[in-house]
Amino acid sequence: MSRLFPDVFRNPAIRASMIAIFTFGMAGAMTAPYRSIVGIRELGLSDSLYSFLAFASAAVNVVISVLLGNLADRLGEYRSAMIGACIFGIVGYGMVYAFPSAAIFAISGLLPLPIFGALNSLLFANARAAMQGMNRNDMVTANSGVRAMISLSWVLIPGITGLVLSGASSMLPAYLFAAIACLVCQGIILFALPKRAGAKMAAAHHLTYFGALRQVVSPRISAHIAGVALITSTLHLNDALLPLIATGAAHGRLSDVGILVGIVALLEVVFIIVWSRIARKTGQMTALAAGTIIYALFLSLLGLASEPWHLYALTLLAGIGAAAIISFPITYLQDLIADRPGLGSALISVNIFASAGIGALVFAAGTWATGYSGTAMLSAVTGLSGIAILGLLQRRNAVAPADAEVQ
């Protein structure tokens, strides 16, 4: 293929996974920006109940992702679990549109949609299984390409959805659009994703469900997840801080927030591929460290922004740093349980949950002590502490084999 598109994307399973995860991203991009509007303003949920549902939904998604990942590993194929998860997406989004009420919104958010959310890690697991025999650089490139498709969906879809529904009296049709996106995703999984013979893959995967959960929370895995979560929490913190700083200290407008998010998402798509090429020469950890430092610099400068043009000038740093943070941790987490692609990919959901929790704690502490600008700088320190932890863990792992050889 051309120099722009690496040869790894010739693989039919990886190519189909990229298309499928784009449609998965579409469903989230159509509804996530308007979820609070639908839940609170249109269906009457209280702020506290909405917050509880968001937390409970994330917790259910973590458990389901681990269980489905382990089940898929035991079966030796991921297609069946993906088909099932997609059905829950169609039902979950569809029921909110067809039967709009606070109760249905809550039920959808607590069961069908968290199960559909597990499709994210299953698609990465399927792509990882298709990478067997590839060298590490190609694996990083493939994972980056798959992850880039989610960013691409967020570049295009929220604005299109908002434009289509700009004259509507309700944002509920966004849930209908999301159900249709799930249906398209189901079609891709059924008809475009190659079937895999699973007998050999399944032979080594006999963990019980509780055994799988114990492995995920083991000290060895937890320490690495903590480091990654500290890094990726910076993305959650930026999501919360950017609108507040943009419309506060930087004296911008709400429209600036949407434009800034779109610009950064577009830059992420470009630089995800650039970072994968850099990682081929420098190594994944070095590239992740560089990206984290760049994003920490962005957050520090965000805390100093006092004019709208400051925010636009920072989009390049934000896009470059965020691209590294959203792509490299995927392969890093999968490698923690490399012999079980489903369970290893489920760590992606565990990390999302952990990083969101860390982000919430840092936001609460920072805003209480220093305000939004100070919290942005505290977020930078949080990300840098995460890369320091991963560096120490990598050094310890490198020293241990050397000590064993001496003995």
C-alpha positions in Angstrom: 0.0 0.0 0.0 1.1 3.6 0.0 3.5 5.1 2.5 0.5 6.8 4.2 -1.4 3.6 4.8 0.9 0.8 6.3 0.7 -2.7 4.9 -0.7 -4.0 8.2 -4.1 -2.6 7.2 -4.3 -5.1 4.3 -5.3 -7.7 6.9 -9.1 -8.2 6.4 -9.8 -8.7 10.1 -8.0 -5.5 11.1 -9.7 -3.5 8.3 -13.1 -4.8 9.2 -12.4 -4.1 12.9 -11.6 -0.5 12.0 -14.8 0.0 10.1 -16.8 -1.7 12.9 -15.2 0.4 15.6 -16.0 3.5 13.6 -19.7 2.6 13.7 -19.3 1.7 17.4 -17.9 5.2 17.9 -20.7 6.7 15.9 -23.3 5.4 18.4 -21.4 7.1 21.3 -20.7 10.3 19.4 -24.4 10.6 18.5 -25.6 10.4 22.0 -22.9 11.2 24.6 -22.9 15.0 23.9 -26.7 15.1 24.4 -27.1 12.4 27.1 -27.4 14.8 30.0 -29.9 16.9 28.1 -32.1 13.9 27.4 -31.8 12.4 30.8 -32.1 15.5 33.0 -34.0 18.1 30.9 -36.2 16.0 28.8 -36.9 12.9 31.0 -36.7 14.6 34.4 -33.7 12.8 36.2 -32.2 14.8 39.0 -28.5 15.8 38.8 -27.5 13.4 41.6 -29.4 10.4 40.1 -27.9 11.1 36.7 -24.4 11.1 38.2 -25.1 7.9 40.1 -26.3 6.2 36.9 -23.2 7.3 35.0 -21.0 5.8 37.8 -23.0 2.6 38.0 -23.0 2.2 34.2 -19.2 2.5 34.1 -18.8 -0.1 36.9 -21.2 -2.5 35.1 -19.2 -2.0 31.9 -15.9 -3.0 33.6 -17.3 -6.2 35.0 -19.1 -7.1 31.8 -16.0 -6.4 29.7 -13.9 -8.7 31.9 -16.4 -11.5 31.9 -17.1 -11.3 28.1 -13.4 -11.0 27.3 -12.7 -14.1 29.4 -15.7 -16.0 27.8 -14.4 -15.1 24.3 -11.0 -16.4 25.3 -12.4 -19.7 26.5 -14.4 -20.0 23.3 -11.4 -19.1 21.2 -13.3 -16.6 19.1 -14.8 -13.1 19.6 -17.4 -12.9 16.9 -20.2 -14.5 19.0 -19.6 -12.1 21.9 -19.5 -9.1 19.6 -22.8 -10.1 17.9 -24.4 -10.4 21.4 -23.0 -7.0 22.5 -24.3 -5.4 19.4 -27.8 -6.7 20.0 -27.8 -5.0 23.4 -26.7 -1.8 21.7 -29.7 -1.9 19.3 -32.1 -2.7 22.2 -30.5 -0.2 24.6 -30.6 2.8 22.3 -33.9 1.8 20.7 -35.8 1.4 23.9 -34.9 5.0 25.0 -36.2 6.4 21.7 -39.3 4.2 21.5 -40.3 4.4 25.2 -38.9 7.7 26.6 -39.2 7.8 30.3 -36.8 8.2 33.3 -37.2 4.6 34.2 -36.4 3.3 30.7 -33.4 5.7 30.5 -32.1 4.3 33.8 -32.7 0.6 32.8 -31.0 1.2 29.5 -28.0 2.8 31.1 -27.6 0.1 33.7 -27.7 -3.0 31.6 -28.0 -3.0 27.7 -25.7 0.0 27.1 -22.9 -1.1 29.4 -23.0 -4.5 27.7 -22.8 -2.8 24.3 -19.9 -0.8 25.6 -17.9 -4.0 26.1 -17.9 -4.2 22.3 -15.0 -1.7 22.3 -12.6 -4.1 24.1 -13.9 -7.1 22.1 -13.1 -5.4 18.8 -9.6 -4.7 20.0 -9.3 -8.3 21.2 -10.4 -9.6 17.8 -7.9 -7.3 16.1 -5.2 -8.4 18.6 -5.9 -12.1 17.8 -5.6 -11.2 14.1 -2.1 -9.8 14.8 -0.7 -13.2 15.8 2.7 -13.5 14.1 3.1 -9.8 13.5 6.1 -7.9 14.9 5.6 -5.5 17.7 5.8 -2.4 15.6 3.1 -3.6 13.3 0.9 -4.4 16.3 1.3 -0.9 17.6 0.4 0.5 14.1 -2.6 -1.7 13.8 -3.9 -0.8 17.3 -3.3 2.9 16.5 -5.3 2.6 13.3 -8.2 0.9 15.0 -8.2 3.5 17.8 -8.0 6.4 15.3 -11.4 5.4 13.9 -13.1 6.3 17.2 -11.5 9.7 17.1 -12.6 10.1 13.4 -16.2 9.3 14.4 -16.0 12.1 17.0 -14.6 14.5 14.4 -17.6 14.0 12.1 -20.7 12.8 14.0 -21.5 15.1 16.9 -21.6 18.2 14.7 -23.7 16.4 12.0 -26.1 15.1 14.7 -26.4 18.5 16.2 -27.0 20.1 12.8 -29.7 17.5 11.9 -31.5 18.0 15.2 -31.0 21.8 15.5 -34.6 22.5 14.7 -36.1 19.6 16.6 -38.0 19.9 19.9 -36.2 16.9 21.4 -32.8 15.3 21.2 -34.3 11.8 21.5 -33.9 11.0 17.7 -30.1 10.8 18.5 -30.9 7.5 20.2 -32.7 6.3 17.1 -29.6 7.2 15.0 -27.4 5.4 17.5 -29.6 2.2 17.3 -29.2 2.4 13.5 -25.4 2.7 13.9 -25.4 -0.4 16.1 -27.4 -2.2 13.4 -24.8 -1.2 10.8 -22.1 -2.4 13.1 -23.9 -5.7 13.5 -24.0 -6.1 9.7 -20.2 -5.5 9.5 -19.5 -8.1 12.2 -21.8 -10.6 10.5 -20.8 -10.2 6.9 -17.4 -8.4 6.8 -15.4 -9.7 9.7 -13.6 -13.0 8.8 -14.5 -16.0 10.9 -11.6 -17.5 13.0 -11.0 -21.1 13.7 -10.9 -21.1 17.5 -9.9 -24.6 18.6 -6.2 -23.8 19.0 -6.8 -20.4 20.6 -9.2 -21.8 23.2 -6.9 -24.5 24.4 -4.9 -22.3 26.8 -7.8 -20.2 28.1 -9.4 -22.0 31.1 -9.7 -19.3 33.7 -12.9 -19.2 35.7 -14.8 -15.9 35.7 -13.7 -15.2 39.3 -10.2 -16.3 38.3 -10.3 -13.7 35.5 -11.4 -11.0 37.9 -8.7 -12.0 40.4 -6.0 -11.8 37.7 -7.2 -8.3 36.7 -7.0 -7.0 40.3 -3.7 -8.8 41.1 -0.8 -6.5 42.4 1.2 -6.9 39.2 -1.6 -5.9 36.9 -3.0 -3.2 39.2 0.3 -1.4 39.5 0.6 -1.0 35.7 -3.1 0.0 35.4 -2.6 2.6 38.1 0.3 4.2 36.1 -1.7 4.1 32.8 -4.8 5.5 34.5 -2.9 8.4 35.9 -1.8 9.3 32.4 -5.2 8.8 30.7 -7.0 10.6 33.5 -5.6 13.8 32.0 -8.0 13.3 29.0 -11.0 13.2 31.4 -9.7 16.2 33.3 -9.3 18.2 30.0 -12.9 17.3 29.0 -14.1 18.8 32.2 -11.8 21.8 32.4 -11.7 23.0 28.8 -15.3 24.2 28.6 -15.0 25.9 32.0 -11.7 27.7 31.3 -12.8 28.5 27.7 -16.0 30.2 28.9 -14.4 31.6 32.1 -10.8 32.7 32.3 -10.3 32.7 28.5 -13.5 34.8 27.9 -14.6 32.5 25.0 -18.0 31.3 24.0 -19.7 27.9 24.0 -19.3 27.7 20.2 -15.5 28.0 20.8 -15.7 24.8 22.8 -17.2 22.7 20.0 -14.8 24.1 17.5 -11.8 23.4 19.7 -12.9 19.8 20.4 -13.4 19.2 16.7 -10.0 20.6 15.8 -8.2 18.5 18.5 -10.1 15.3 17.4 -9.0 15.9 13.8 -5.4 16.4 14.9 -5.6 13.2 16.9 -6.5 11.2 13.8 -3.5 12.5 12.0 -1.0 12.2 14.9 -2.1 8.7 15.9 -0.5 7.5 12.7 2.5 9.8 13.1 3.1 8.5 16.6 3.0 4.9 15.5 5.8 5.6 13.0 7.8 7.4 15.7 7.3 4.4 18.0 8.9 2.1 15.4 12.2 3.9 15.9 12.1 5.0 19.6 10.0 2.3 21.2 6.5 2.5 22.6 7.4 3.6 26.1 9.6 6.4 24.9 6.9 7.6 22.6 4.3 7.5 25.3 6.5 9.4 27.7 7.1 12.1 25.0 3.4 12.3 24.3 2.6 12.6 28.0 5.1 15.4 28.5 3.7 17.3 25.6 0.1 16.9 27.0 1.3 18.0 30.4 2.8 21.1 28.8 -0.6 21.7 27.1 -2.5 21.4 30.4 -0.1 23.7 32.2 -0.5 26.4 29.4 -4.3 25.8 29.5 -4.2 26.9 33.1 -2.6 30.2 32.0 -5.0 30.9 29.1 -6.7 34.3 29.3 -7.9 34.9 25.7 -9.7 32.7 23.1 -6.8 32.7 20.8 -4.6 31.1 23.5 -6.9 28.1 23.3 -6.7 27.8 19.6 -2.9 28.1 19.7 -2.8 25.2 22.1 -4.8 22.8 19.9 -1.7 21.6 18.2 -0.1 20.6 21.5 -3.3 19.0 22.6 -3.8 17.0 19.5 -0.1 15.7 19.4 -0.2 14.8 23.1 -3.6 13.3 23.2 -2.9 11.1 20.1 -0.1 9.4 22.0 -2.1 9.0 25.2 -5.2 7.4 23.5 -3.2 5.0 21.3 -0.1 3.5 23.1 -1.8 2.5 26.3 -4.0 0.1 24.4 -1.1 -2.2 23.3 0.6 -1.7 26.7 -2.5 -2.9 28.5 -3.1 -5.9 26.2 0.5 -6.9 26.7 -0.1 -7.3 30.5 -2.1 -10.5 29.7 -0.7 -11.2 26.3 -1.8 -14.8 26.1 -5.5 -13.9 26.6 -6.5 -11.3 24.0 -10.1 -10.9 25.3 -9.1 -10.5 29.0 -6.1 -8.3 28.1 -8.3 -6.1 26.0 -10.8 -5.9 28.8 -8.2 -4.0 30.7 -9.0 -1.1 28.4 -12.4 -0.8 30.0 -10.8 -1.2 33.5 -8.4 1.7 32.7 -11.3 3.9 31.4 -13.1 3.4 34.7 -10.0 3.9 36.9 -8.9 7.0 35.0 -12.3 8.5 35.2 -12.3 8.0 39.0 -8.8 9.5 39.3 -9.9 12.4 37.1 -13.0 13.0 39.3 -10.8 13.0 42.5 -8.2 15.4 41.0 -10.9 17.7 39.7 -12.7 17.8 43.1 -9.4 18.4 45.0 -8.1 20.9 42.5 -11.2 23.0 42.2 -11.6 23.1 46.0 -8.0 24.2 46.5 -7.0 26.3 43.5 -9.8 26.8 41.0 -10.0 25.6 37.3 -6.7 27.1 36.2 -4.8 25.5 39.1 -6.5 22.2 38.5 -5.3 22.2 34.9 -1.7 22.5 36.3 -2.4 19.8 38.8 -3.7 17.6 36.0 -0.3 18.0 34.3 1.5 16.7 37.4 -0.9 13.8 37.5 0.0 12.7 34.0 3.7 13.1 34.7 3.4 11.0 37.9 1.8 8.2 35.8 4.7 8.0 33.3 7.1 8.0 36.2 5.4 5.0 37.7 5.5 3.1 34.4 9.1 4.0 34.0 9.9 2.6 37.5 7.9 -0.6 36.7 9.7 -1.1 33.5 13.1 -0.6 35.2 12.2 -3.1 37.9 11.1 -5.6 35.3 14.3 -5.1 33.5 16.4 -5.5 36.6 14.6 -8.7 37.8 15.7 -11.0 35.0 19.3 -9.6 35.3 19.3 -10.5 39.0 17.9 -14.0 38.2 20.7 -14.6 35.7 23.4 -13.5 38.3 22.0 -15.9 40.9 
